[in-house]
Amino acid sequence: MDRQLLMAARTGNLNLIKQLVDAETNILNATSPQGNTALHISTRFRHEDFVEQIMNCHPNLVHKTNLNGETSFHVAAKAGQFDVILLFKATVEDIARVRDKHGDTPLHCAVRNNHKLVIWLLVKGDHEALRLVNNAGESPLVVAIDLGLTPIADSIIFANPSTLDHKGNNGQTPLHRALLSCNFGKFWLFDFV
């Protein structure tokens, strides 16, 4: 990836990106050693205008993955970039269902990083996405339970009670996982008080 392009993506410099694209139209297809495009990088740093400009110039980059199989949606969800997710949701269908090489969806990423608002934006109109499991057999609810994120786990159960029916690769339900991780009491104490 060109140094100027990397700097433009990190800083959100729209003038520089326009100059670079005018000079070489394919420059936005360049990647970092980790396989990240300028869209991945600008997403991470919350440069909404820059992200929108790239999406308009090169819409094909929206679904491009890095070496971990992550799209810019995954990057935005990990970083809790609510405004950037809003941009993606306006143009991309089923954003909450896109998977990386580990089977994680942006929902898994948002839960793992405790970004509650991003989670609800991703599942707005698609609560069934909360039932999706990664390659390890983990649903977003199981991830929340394993990390002790009680408020998120409670919200997931409230939004889609059928998430409790999931059985992981080892046959355990989310309730088994909560009990084994000593979080069982935390979840149910609030329901009975």
C-alpha positions as CSV (number, residue, x, y, z in Angstrom):
1,M,0.0,0.0,0.0
2,D,1.3,3.4,-0.9
3,R,2.4,5.5,2.1
4,Q,0.3,8.5,1.1
5,L,-2.8,6.3,0.8
6,L,-2.1,4.8,4.2
7,M,-1.7,8.3,5.7
8,A,-4.9,9.6,3.9
9,A,-6.9,6.6,5.3
10,R,-5.5,7.0,8.8
11,T,-6.1,10.8,9.0
12,G,-9.3,10.9,6.8
13,N,-7.7,13.4,4.4
14,L,-10.3,13.7,1.6
15,N,-8.2,16.0,-0.6
16,L,-5.3,13.6,-0.6
17,I,-7.4,10.6,-1.5
18,K,-9.0,12.6,-4.3
19,Q,-5.6,13.5,-5.7
20,L,-4.4,9.9,-5.4
21,V,-7.4,8.5,-7.1
22,D,-7.2,11.1,-9.9
23,A,-3.5,10.1,-10.4
24,E,-4.1,6.3,-10.3
25,T,-7.7,5.0,-10.3
26,N,-6.8,1.5,-9.0
27,I,-4.9,2.8,-6.0
28,L,-7.8,2.0,-3.6
29,N,-7.4,-1.7,-4.4
30,A,-4.0,-1.7,-2.7
31,T,-3.7,-3.4,0.7
32,S,-1.5,-3.3,3.7
33,P,0.7,-6.4,4.7
34,Q,-2.3,-7.5,6.8
35,G,-4.6,-7.3,3.7
36,N,-6.4,-4.2,4.9
37,T,-7.7,-1.7,2.3
38,A,-8.0,2.0,2.8
39,L,-11.6,1.3,3.6
40,H,-10.7,-1.1,6.5
41,I,-8.2,1.5,7.8
42,S,-10.5,4.6,7.5
43,T,-13.3,2.6,9.1
44,R,-11.1,1.8,12.1
45,F,-10.3,5.5,12.6
46,R,-14.0,6.6,12.2
47,H,-13.6,8.8,9.1
48,E,-17.2,8.6,7.9
49,D,-16.7,11.1,5.1
50,F,-13.6,9.2,3.9
51,V,-15.5,5.9,4.1
52,E,-18.4,7.3,2.2
53,Q,-16.1,8.6,-0.5
54,I,-14.4,5.2,-0.9
55,M,-17.8,3.5,-1.0
56,N,-18.9,5.8,-3.8
57,C,-15.7,5.5,-5.8
58,H,-15.2,1.8,-5.4
59,P,-18.3,0.0,-4.1
60,N,-16.5,-3.4,-4.7
61,L,-14.3,-2.7,-1.7
62,V,-17.2,-2.9,0.7
63,H,-17.1,-6.7,0.7
64,K,-13.3,-7.0,0.3
65,T,-11.7,-9.1,3.1
66,N,-8.3,-8.8,4.8
67,L,-6.1,-11.8,5.7
68,N,-8.4,-12.7,8.6
69,G,-11.4,-12.7,6.3
70,E,-12.7,-9.6,7.9
71,T,-14.7,-7.0,6.0
72,S,-14.8,-3.4,6.9
73,F,-18.1,-4.3,8.8
74,H,-16.1,-6.5,11.1
75,V,-13.5,-3.7,11.7
76,A,-16.3,-1.2,12.4
77,A,-18.0,-3.5,14.8
78,K,-14.8,-4.3,16.7
79,A,-14.0,-0.6,17.1
80,G,-17.6,0.3,18.0
81,Q,-17.9,2.7,15.1
82,F,-21.7,3.3,15.2
83,D,-21.7,6.1,12.6
84,V,-19.7,4.0,10.1
85,I,-22.0,1.0,10.7
86,L,-24.9,3.3,9.8
87,L,-23.3,4.1,6.5
88,F,-22.8,0.4,5.7
89,K,-26.3,-0.5,6.8
90,A,-27.7,2.0,4.3
91,T,-26.1,0.2,1.4
92,V,-25.4,-3.4,2.4
93,E,-28.0,-6.1,3.0
94,D,-27.5,-8.6,5.8
95,I,-24.5,-6.8,7.2
96,A,-25.0,-8.7,10.5
97,R,-24.6,-12.1,8.7
98,V,-21.3,-11.6,6.9
99,R,-18.6,-14.0,8.2
100,D,-14.9,-13.9,8.6
101,K,-12.6,-16.9,8.3
102,H,-13.4,-17.9,11.9
103,G,-17.2,-17.7,11.1
104,D,-17.5,-14.6,13.3
105,T,-20.1,-12.1,12.2
106,P,-19.9,-8.3,13.0
107,L,-22.3,-9.2,15.8
108,H,-19.7,-11.5,17.4
109,C,-17.1,-8.7,17.1
110,A,-19.4,-6.1,18.6
111,V,-20.3,-8.4,21.5
112,R,-16.7,-9.4,22.1
113,N,-15.8,-5.8,22.4
114,N,-18.8,-4.8,24.5
115,H,-20.3,-2.3,21.9
116,K,-24.0,-2.5,22.8
117,L,-25.3,0.2,20.5
118,V,-23.5,-1.3,17.5
119,I,-25.0,-4.7,18.4
120,W,-28.6,-3.3,18.3
121,L,-27.9,-1.3,15.1
122,L,-26.7,-4.5,13.5
123,V,-29.7,-6.6,14.5
124,K,-32.3,-3.9,13.9
125,G,-35.0,-5.7,11.8
126,D,-33.1,-9.0,12.0
127,H,-33.2,-10.5,15.5
128,E,-32.6,-14.0,14.0
129,A,-29.0,-12.9,13.3
130,L,-28.5,-13.3,17.1
131,R,-28.7,-17.0,16.6
132,L,-25.8,-17.2,14.1
133,V,-22.8,-19.3,15.3
134,N,-19.1,-19.1,14.5
135,N,-16.8,-22.0,13.6
136,A,-16.3,-22.7,17.3
137,G,-20.1,-23.1,17.7
138,E,-20.5,-19.9,19.6
139,S,-23.5,-17.6,19.2
140,P,-23.2,-13.9,20.2
141,L,-25.1,-14.9,23.5
142,V,-22.4,-17.5,24.3
143,V,-19.7,-15.0,23.7
144,A,-21.4,-12.5,26.0
145,I,-21.8,-15.2,28.7
146,D,-18.2,-16.3,28.4
147,L,-17.0,-12.7,28.8
148,G,-19.3,-12.0,31.7
149,L,-21.1,-9.3,29.8
150,T,-24.4,-9.7,31.7
151,P,-26.2,-6.7,30.5
152,I,-25.5,-7.7,26.8
153,A,-26.5,-11.3,27.5
154,D,-29.7,-10.2,29.1
155,S,-30.5,-7.9,26.2
156,I,-29.9,-10.6,23.7
157,I,-32.2,-13.0,25.5
158,F,-34.9,-10.3,25.8
159,A,-34.6,-9.5,22.0
160,N,-34.7,-13.2,21.0
161,P,-35.5,-15.7,23.7
162,S,-34.8,-18.6,21.2
163,T,-31.1,-17.8,21.6
164,L,-31.3,-19.9,24.8
165,D,-32.1,-23.0,22.7
166,H,-28.8,-23.1,20.9
167,K,-26.5,-26.0,21.6
168,G,-22.8,-25.5,20.8
169,N,-20.3,-27.9,19.3
170,N,-20.0,-29.6,22.7
171,G,-23.8,-29.9,23.2
172,Q,-23.9,-27.1,25.8
173,T,-26.7,-24.5,25.9
174,P,-26.0,-20.9,26.9
175,L,-27.3,-21.8,30.3
176,H,-24.7,-24.5,30.7
177,R,-22.0,-22.0,29.7
178,A,-23.3,-19.5,32.2
179,L,-23.3,-22.1,35.0
180,L,-19.8,-23.3,34.1
181,S,-18.4,-19.8,34.0
182,C,-20.1,-18.9,37.3
183,N,-22.2,-16.2,35.6
184,F,-25.5,-18.1,36.1
185,G,-26.5,-16.3,39.3
186,K,-25.8,-12.9,37.7
187,F,-28.2,-13.5,34.9
188,W,-31.1,-14.9,36.8
189,L,-30.7,-12.9,40.0
190,F,-32.0,-9.8,38.2
191,D,-34.9,-11.7,36.7
192,F,-36.3,-12.7,40.2
193,V,-35.5,-9.6,42.2
